Amino acid sequence: MNLPLALFSVLTLISVCEAYSIGFPHLQARRTVWQGTRFTKGLPIVGQANQRTQIVGQANQRPSQSFFQRFRSTKQDFLPKPTGRDEILINYFDELYSCPITIGTPGQEFNVAFDTRSSMTWVPSIHAPPRYRRMHKYKRYNNESSITYTTNNKNFDVIDDSNRITGHFSRDSLKIADVTIKKQSFGETLLETNMFRGTTNDGILGLGLSKLDGEEELSVLDNMVSQGLVPAPVFSVYLNRYGSGGPESVLTLGGTNPYYCEEEFTFVDLTVPHRWQFNIDRVQLSSGGGIFCESGCQAMVDSRSSFIAGPTEETRALNQQLGGKWFKGPQGLSNYKFDCSEVDDLPDVEFIVNGKKLSLSSRDYTAEMELYGETICVSRILSMGWRESGEPDWILGLNFMRAYYTQFDKGNRRIGFAKARSFPKI
Ligand SMILES: *[C@@H]1O[C@H](CO)[C@@H](O)[C@H](O)[C@H]1NC(C)=O
């Protein structure tokens, strides 16, 4: 399916900027909006806004039981049972996956982006200054209408990527995957610079390993374990493709759901304490072409990045060896492209992890888009641009995670990959 150009342009825009340091790609989406053939800053023009609202409405719908049931019924008997608790993730144009939660009693509903970087969960606050409340139509948490709210007297003011987030911590019941965590600490943000404008997402579900300075509260996952709601500090993620007609994306908290993968996990140990980072042995093409990251390099699985990013020289060489042609589109829309009729013939890109080959097919590492009425296939392996020393060489974002069911095992400090199950089209 074709991504709307407005959305797509943004993804590509970041490739040109600093893919890694920018954070959630859709953040940029809201700032750069396509008008005719130009990109301008500002709000969508009315026609587009309406269109998007419609699509967003669909994207935001929870699947009906019967939809889900269709797939459930095909489940083979020999599969082991899931070991955790499943929660559906809502796929926003393959750019962002959000998880429905409620906070408070009675529950106030939010959609929060699952984030493998930070461990902090936050939602916008009703106490935000009026001008922010007007500007961004997020759902906002109201402590006054929850009987389980307690104060936590701590403030935060952080730059999260390029976004400033300011607010205070609170405690309340948080319901996720049909269980209620008591006294969960979370951030109420008073200011968040445009993070999710225009999306159906309100805040963040922190599943990462990094903590804010001085932040000692337990994360959602840690609390689930300590309150006996799930067996282990593990979560696993199945991500579907937008518009594929397959089952919904699923976050399994506390374990894995083998229904979503086709093989055993390959595990690799984490190499740093504060990131889902690990060593890859090498990156190569199945055609026997180029070998990259020759003497090993560091990679990180990152739900904030919708694409795959690597060192500039290497990703350039890789795209060229695949036969990609560089094109300059309207503002920032520059990338390697392939002829869509030839995409199926392209070799796989293989990441060798702990001796095991994790292959991405061309359908995994390209995306179709329309440009000036022409359908082109663009690369989703982009240059990372600038990065700080000590940061990983490769970022394996959502494009990678859609191909590999990923298990994040905090208890054993390791990460596991198993080929995601493919579902027949219905
Ligand atoms: C709700 O939060 C505001 C802002 O932190 C605080 O001033 C107020 O006292 C809180 N309400 C209750 C009932 O605690």
The ligand as an ORCA input file, in Angstrom:
! r2SCAN-3c Opt
* xyz 0 1
  C      -3.924     17.851     41.502
  O      -2.704     18.325     40.952
  C      -2.482     19.709     41.166
  C      -1.220     20.047     40.422
  O      -0.166     19.247     40.821
  C      -2.423     20.004     42.646
  O      -2.224     21.402     42.844
  C      -3.705     19.558     43.307
  O      -3.610     19.734     44.696
  C      -3.973     18.098     42.992
  N      -5.287     17.707     43.500
  C      -5.440     16.864     44.539
  C      -6.854     16.516     44.891
  O      -4.520     16.399     45.148
*
